[in-house]
Amino acid sequence: MAPTTTTNKYFEAVGRRKTAIARVRLFPAPKAKYEVNGKALEEYFPVKEMQQTAMEAIENGKAAEKFLVTAKIVGGGISAQSEAMRHGIARALLVYDIELRGGLKKQGFLKRDPRAKERRKFGFKKARKSPQWSKR
């Protein structure tokens, strides 16, 4: 299921969430189709909620055209990957048509979610959990 010839015009953007990075390309096509790391969307994200999250930006963005969406995703877990894909699709839609910005911004799809795991500090077991302390 490789995308059609590389001479086709496409709109590209990068989306991120936690440690997941998604490079998304939107190819104008007669019908909507999603491909993630060479697999169909349903095959890559077996959970229905993840599929919905990944497709939200196009469905709620009200784009005039249909797109073949291809994404290369690395890092993170499946939840972060689906949100990174949504972020990338939203950014790519802006490259396609800047008029979509208002709706996408209102839904929060253009904001890079800054929440990530806090680093572990030395002398601690986790980021904030300290070792057990005994007075005597």
C-alpha positions in Angstrom: 0.0 0.0 0.0 2.7 2.5 -0.9 1.5 6.0 -1.7 1.0 6.8 -5.4 4.0 8.2 -7.3 6.2 10.7 -5.4 5.7 13.3 -8.1 2.2 14.0 -6.7 1.8 17.2 -4.7 1.4 16.7 -1.0 1.2 18.8 2.2 3.7 17.7 4.9 3.9 18.5 8.6 5.4 17.1 11.8 3.3 16.4 14.9 4.6 15.5 18.4 3.3 14.2 21.7 5.5 13.1 24.7 8.3 11.2 22.9 6.2 10.2 19.8 7.0 12.0 16.5 4.7 11.7 13.4 5.7 12.9 10.0 2.4 13.3 8.1 1.8 13.8 4.4 -1.6 14.6 2.9 -2.1 13.7 -0.8 -5.3 15.0 -2.4 -7.3 11.8 -3.4 -10.8 10.8 -4.6 -11.6 9.1 -1.2 -10.2 9.3 2.3 -7.6 6.7 3.2 -5.1 6.4 6.1 -1.7 4.6 6.1 0.6 4.5 9.2 4.1 3.1 8.9 3.1 1.1 5.7 0.0 -0.4 7.4 -3.7 0.5 7.3 -4.9 2.7 10.1 -7.2 -0.1 11.6 -4.3 -2.5 11.5 -1.8 -0.1 13.2 -4.2 1.3 15.8 -6.5 -1.7 16.7 -8.3 0.3 19.4 -11.3 2.3 18.1 -10.5 5.3 20.3 -7.0 5.7 18.9 -8.4 5.6 15.3 -10.9 8.3 16.2 -8.2 10.4 17.8 -5.9 10.1 14.7 -8.7 11.1 12.3 -10.3 13.9 14.4 -8.4 16.7 12.8 -9.6 16.0 9.2 -13.2 15.1 10.2 -13.6 18.1 12.5 -11.4 20.4 10.4 -14.0 20.6 7.6 -11.5 20.3 4.7 -13.0 20.7 1.2 -11.1 17.7 -0.3 -10.5 14.1 0.7 -7.0 13.0 1.4 -4.7 10.0 1.3 -2.9 10.4 4.7 0.4 8.7 5.1 2.3 8.9 8.4 5.7 7.7 9.6 5.6 7.5 13.4 8.4 6.8 15.8 8.7 6.7 19.6 6.1 6.8 22.4 3.2 4.5 23.0 0.1 4.0 20.9 -1.9 6.7 22.6 0.8 9.3 22.2 1.4 8.2 18.6 -2.3 8.7 17.7 -2.2 12.2 19.3 1.0 13.0 17.5 -0.6 11.9 14.2 -3.6 14.2 14.9 -1.2 17.1 15.6 0.6 16.5 12.4 -2.6 16.2 10.3 -3.8 19.5 11.8 -0.5 21.3 10.9 -0.6 19.8 7.4 -4.1 21.0 6.9 -2.9 24.6 7.6 -0.3 24.2 4.8 -3.2 23.1 2.6 -5.6 25.9 3.6 -4.9 28.6 6.2 -8.6 29.3 6.5 -9.0 26.1 8.5 -6.9 27.6 11.3 -9.8 29.1 13.4 -11.7 25.8 13.8 -8.6 23.7 14.4 -7.3 26.1 17.0 -10.6 26.2 18.8 -10.6 22.4 19.1 -7.0 22.5 20.4 -5.5 20.4 17.7 -2.7 22.9 16.8 -1.3 23.0 20.4 1.7 20.8 21.0 0.8 19.2 24.4 3.8 20.0 26.6 3.1 17.3 29.2 5.8 14.7 29.4 7.4 12.4 32.0 9.5 14.2 34.6 13.1 13.1 34.8 14.4 11.0 37.6 16.6 12.9 40.2 19.6 11.2 41.8 19.1 10.0 45.3 15.4 9.3 44.5 13.7 6.2 43.3 11.5 7.9 40.8 11.1 11.6 39.8 9.8 12.6 43.3 9.6 9.3 45.3 12.3 9.3 47.9 13.8 6.1 49.6 12.1 5.0 52.8 13.4 7.0 55.8 13.7 5.6 59.3 14.5 7.7 62.4 16.1 4.8 64.3 
